[in-house]
Amino acid sequence: MSLANLLKKGSLQQVATATVATVATVATVGLSTRASVARVATVAVANAQKGAANDLAPPDPNIQACMGSSATLDRFRAALLALDLVQATMPLPAADPDNPTDPADVGCWPASPAMTGREIDTFTARLSRLTGKGVTADDGERLADKLVIRDREKDDRRLCLECLHLGGYGAGSWRCGAWRGAGVAIRQRDSQLPADFVSLLQRCDGFSEGTR
């Protein structure tokens, strides 16, 4: 077992003593909390070395062999206790009034590639529209994913499949209802669109957001 694995949150649970209450009086949230981590660790080590009546079972010998001496275990135990306390008392990021964030979205885009709740709702609505136009479920998911990236990159291009004027159901039947403004045909009978064209990101003068 590697040291990195042992340091994952909760990995040293079996060697931690029940001394966390001792450090519960750490300074308030913010910079003062971070600055007091060293003091918390010191208190935790002192208490760990004294021992406690409610200590858990002796640590796994394999963990001890990996970690080294009991002093080393004490230092890691103290660091984990201090980190847990800081994480538990650290506030969520301040809300931006112009772009309110659901607490459930903390850690999602742009902090990571994970979709936010709003992006998931949009993805679901788009997938419903795409399959409602005759796109297969697999192709619909691929296109909906493509649109998530487009939105994040603030790309202003659109798909024909998103347009209110797209008629038909499935490849071979799609046609443009705004063919004159879009410039895709000079006669209505020539307004049919190939499958790869309707799934191509582009800018179109005849585009109108489709909701059905």
N, C-alpha and C positions, 0 to 999 in steps of 0.2 A: 504493500500500500504506500503510495507516494505522499510526501509532505503536503503537496497541493491538494490532494484528496482529503486529507485530514483537516485542512484549513477551511474547507467548505462549511458554510453555515450549518451548525448542529453536528458536525462530524466528531467533535470532541465532547459530545454531550455526556458520554459515559465516564469521562474523567473530570468533569466540572463539578465543583462543590456548590452547595446551595448557599452561596454568600452574596447573591445578587442584591438582596435587601440592604446590605451594608453600603452599597454604592448608589442607592436610590435617591440620595440627597444631592446628586451631582447638580452643577449649575444649570440655569435655564437654557432653553433651546436657542440655537444660533451660534455665533462665533465663540461665546463663552463655553458652550458645551464641547465644541471641538477642542478648545484650548485646555479643557480639564480632563481629557482622555488619559494623559499621563498620570494625573493624580488618582483617577479611578483605578488605573492599572496597579498603581502602587498599593492602594488600599486593598484591592482584590488579592494581590500577591501576599500581603501581610496576613490576611485572613486565611488564605489557602494554606500558608505554611503553618499556621496555628492548628488547622484542622477544625472540623465542625461535627457536632453530634449527629447531624442529619446528612452526612456525606453519603454519596451513592456508593455502589459496589466498587471494589478496586478496579483500576483501569485494565483494559485488555493488555496482556504482555506484549502482543504484537505492536500495539500502538506505542507502548513504552520503549520498545526496541527501536522503533522508527524515530521517535521524538528525542530520545536520549535521556538525560538525567531528569530527576524530579524537579530540579530548578528550572529546566527548560520547559517542562510541562506546566509549571506554575506561570511562567511568562506567557505561554500561549493561551492558557486558561484566562489569565487576566486580560489579555488583548481581546479575546472573544467576548468576554463579559462587557468590556468597555465598548466594543463595536456594536453589540446588541443594544446596549443602552442608548447610544447615540442614534442608531437607526430608529429605535422605538420613539424617541422624543423629537426627531427631526421633522419639521413641518413640511407639508406638501408645497410644491412650487406655487408662488403667488399667481392668482388668476389674472389673466389679461382681460379687461372689460371689453376690448374690441374683438377678442377671440376667446370666449369662455371655454374652459377645458373641463370635461367631465373627469372627476377623480379616477374613474376606471380607465381613463386613457393615459394616465401617467406611465411613461415607459414606452408608449406607442409612438408613431410618427409625429414629429421628426426625430425623437430620441432613438428610435429603432425603425426597422422596416415594417413592423407590425401595424396593421390597419387600426385606425381609431373606430369608435362606435359609429360615427357619422359616415366614415368611408365604407364600413361594412353595410350600413343601410343603403348607401348609394350603389354599392356593388350588387346587392340583392335586387334592387329595383331595375338596374341596368340588365342584369341577367334575365329577369322576367321579360323585359321588353325584347331583348335579343332573341330569346327562344320563342317569344310570341310572333316574331317575324320569320320564323322558320330556321333559325340558326341552331345547330346541334348543341346539346348541353356542354360538351367538351370545348367546342369552338367558342361558345358563349362565355365560358369561364376564362378562356384565354384572352378574349377581347375585353372582358370586364377588367381583368388584371392590367391589360395594356392601358385602359382608360384611367385606372388609379395612378399609374406612373405619369400619364399625360397631365393629369390634374396637379400632381405634386410638382411637376416641372413648369407649371403655368403655361403649357402649350395651348394655343388658341385654335388648333385644328380640330375638326370633328369628323365623325363617321356618318356616311349616308344612313346607316342603321339607327342613328340617333335622331334623324330628321322626321318631322311630322309629315313631310311630303313623300316619303318612301312608301310606295304601294307594293302589294304582292305578298306572297308567303313562300319563302324558300328560293334557293338558287334557280335561275331560269325564269322566275316570275316577277322579280323585283323591277320596279320602274319608278322613274322620277316624276312626281306630280308638279314639280316646279321647273320642268325641263327648259323653259324659255329663259327664266332668270338665272338658272344654274349654267346655262350654256352647254348642256350636254346633248342637245338635239335641236333640229330646226323644224321637226314635225313630231306631233304627239306619238305617232305610231313607232317612232324611232327612239322612244324614251326608255326602253328597257336597259337595265344596267347589269354588267357581268358581276359574278360573285366576288372576285378579288377587288373590284372597284368599290363596292359598298362597304368593305371592311378596311379601306385605306384612309388614313388620317389625311385630311385636306381642308382647304378653305373654300367655301362656296358661297356665292352671293345669294343663292336661293335657299340657304339653310334656315330652318325654323325648328326650335326645340320640340322634340316629340315627347308626348306624355302618355301615349296609348300604343 
